[in-house]
């Protein structure tokens, strides 16, 4: 099974998405799923990733080589983001498996959910923060001494977080776990 994860911007997001989705597919009983991150075309942000014509470009380039398409974007405090994702799922889900999810509030939240956080951090505060990257992720990466890489520590921390998929699902029920349940239902149908 070939899975294409479509990030809003692969340059840093790939280091979170690849290990976490590889871990998720193992956790739902599909350890041989080949998870690939879409790098062409570079969407370059959530606004571009939410445009039908941009998603059409991705689907056209990867159709026939992909069994499951998964669009992953940040919610960025936009409570209406899900409606746009539903529209894209409806548009591109005919004749193929196309799922879309928004991380509350940024993809780094999923990564943080799988980590042992500093004792003085409350998960509820991390989960509610719109700027989780700046307020929490960057601090943790600095504390761990992994900020001097081009990915800003996402590769090392993403691999670590991916070992805790059940915890990520538990801490992120509205987004990550909802997507995991939809994937499991599709794969077991």
C-alpha positions in Angstrom: 0.0 0.0 0.0 1.4 3.4 -1.0 0.4 6.4 1.0 1.1 10.0 0.0 1.0 12.6 2.8 0.4 16.1 1.4 1.7 18.7 3.7 1.1 22.4 3.3 4.9 22.8 3.2 7.1 19.7 3.1 10.4 21.4 4.0 10.0 21.0 7.7 6.7 19.2 8.0 8.1 16.0 6.4 10.2 15.4 9.5 7.1 15.2 11.6 4.7 13.6 9.2 6.8 10.7 7.8 7.7 9.1 11.2 4.3 9.7 12.8 2.3 8.3 9.9 4.7 5.4 9.5 4.1 4.7 13.2 0.3 5.1 12.8 0.1 2.6 10.0 2.1 0.1 12.1 -0.3 0.8 15.0 -3.4 0.1 12.9 -2.0 -3.1 11.5 -0.4 -2.0 8.2 3.3 -2.1 8.9 4.2 -2.5 5.3 2.5 0.7 4.2 5.0 2.8 2.2 4.6 6.4 3.4 5.8 9.1 1.1 5.8 12.8 1.7 4.6 14.9 -1.3 7.5 17.3 -2.3 6.3 18.1 -5.8 4.6 20.4 -6.2 5.6 22.4 -3.2 2.4 23.9 -2.0 4.1 26.6 0.2 1.4 27.2 2.8 -2.0 26.4 4.0 -3.8 28.8 1.7 -2.3 27.1 -1.3 -2.9 23.6 0.2 -6.6 24.5 0.5 -7.0 25.4 -3.2 -8.7 22.8 -5.4 -6.4 23.5 -8.4 -3.3 22.9 -6.3 -4.6 19.6 -4.9 -5.6 18.6 -8.4 -2.0 19.1 -9.5 -0.8 16.8 -6.7 -3.4 14.1 -7.4 -2.7 14.2 -11.2 1.0 13.8 -10.6 0.6 10.9 -8.2 -2.5 9.1 -9.4 -1.9 5.5 -10.2 1.2 5.4 -7.9 -0.8 6.1 -4.7 -3.5 4.2 -2.9 -4.2 6.7 -0.2 -3.8 10.5 -0.3 -3.8 12.3 3.0 -3.7 16.1 3.2 -2.4 17.5 6.5 -2.5 21.2 7.3 -2.4 23.4 10.4 -5.6 24.7 11.8 -3.9 27.9 12.9 -6.9 28.9 15.0 -9.3 28.8 12.0 -12.4 27.0 13.4 -13.8 26.8 9.9 -10.8 24.9 8.5 -12.6 21.5 8.8 -15.3 22.7 6.4 -12.7 23.5 3.7 -11.1 20.1 4.3 -14.5 18.4 4.0 -15.1 20.1 0.6 -11.7 18.9 -0.6 -12.4 15.3 0.6 -15.7 15.4 -1.3 -14.1 16.8 -4.4 -11.2 14.5 -4.6 -12.5 11.4 -2.8 -14.5 10.2 -5.8 -12.8 7.2 -7.3 -9.9 7.3 -4.8 -9.1 7.5 -1.1 -8.5 11.1 -0.2 -8.5 12.1 3.4 -7.7 15.5 4.9 -7.0 16.6 8.5 -6.0 19.8 10.3 -3.7 19.6 13.3 -4.8 21.6 16.3 -3.3 24.1 16.0 0.0 23.1 14.2 1.6 19.8 13.2 4.1 20.3 16.0 1.2 19.6 18.4 1.0 16.0 17.3 4.8 15.7 17.8 4.6 17.2 21.3 1.7 14.9 22.2 4.1 11.9 21.8 6.9 13.5 23.9 7.7 13.6 27.6 7.1 17.3 28.2 8.7 19.5 30.9 6.9 19.1 34.3 5.7 22.7 34.4 3.8 22.4 31.0 0.2 21.5 31.1 -1.1 19.5 28.1 -4.3 21.5 28.0 -2.3 24.7 27.6 -0.1 23.2 24.8 -3.2 21.9 23.0 -5.1 25.2 23.2 -2.1 27.3 22.0 -2.5 28.6 18.5 1.3 29.4 18.2 2.4 26.1 19.6 5.5 26.0 17.4 6.9 29.3 18.8 5.6 28.9 22.4 6.3 25.2 23.0 8.0 23.3 20.2 11.0 25.6 19.8 11.6 25.6 23.5 11.6 21.8 23.7 13.9 21.5 20.7 16.3 24.0 22.3 16.1 22.2 25.6 17.0 19.0 23.8 19.8 20.6 21.9 18.5 19.8 18.4 17.8 23.3 17.0 21.0 23.5 15.0 19.7 21.3 12.2 17.9 22.6 9.1 14.7 20.9 10.3 14.9 22.7 13.6 14.9 19.5 15.6 11.8 18.0 13.9 13.6 14.9 12.6 15.0 13.8 15.9 11.9 14.7 17.9 9.5 13.3 15.2 11.2 9.9 15.4 10.9 9.9 19.2 7.2 11.0 19.2 6.4 8.3 16.6 7.1 5.6 19.2 4.1 6.9 21.2 1.2 6.7 18.6 -1.4 5.6 21.2 -0.5 8.6 23.4 -0.8 11.0 20.4 -4.2 9.5 19.6 -5.3 9.9 23.2 -4.1 13.5 23.5 -5.3 14.6 20.1 -8.8 13.0 19.8 -10.4 15.7 17.6 -7.8 15.6 14.8 -5.1 12.9 14.9 -7.2 10.1 16.4 -10.2 11.1 14.3 -8.0 10.6 11.2 -6.6 7.3 12.6 -10.1 6.0 13.1 -11.2 6.9 9.6 -8.1 5.2 8.2 -8.6 2.1 10.2 -12.3 1.9 9.1 -11.3 2.3 5.5 -8.5 -0.3 5.7 -10.6 -2.8 7.5 -13.6 -2.4 5.2 
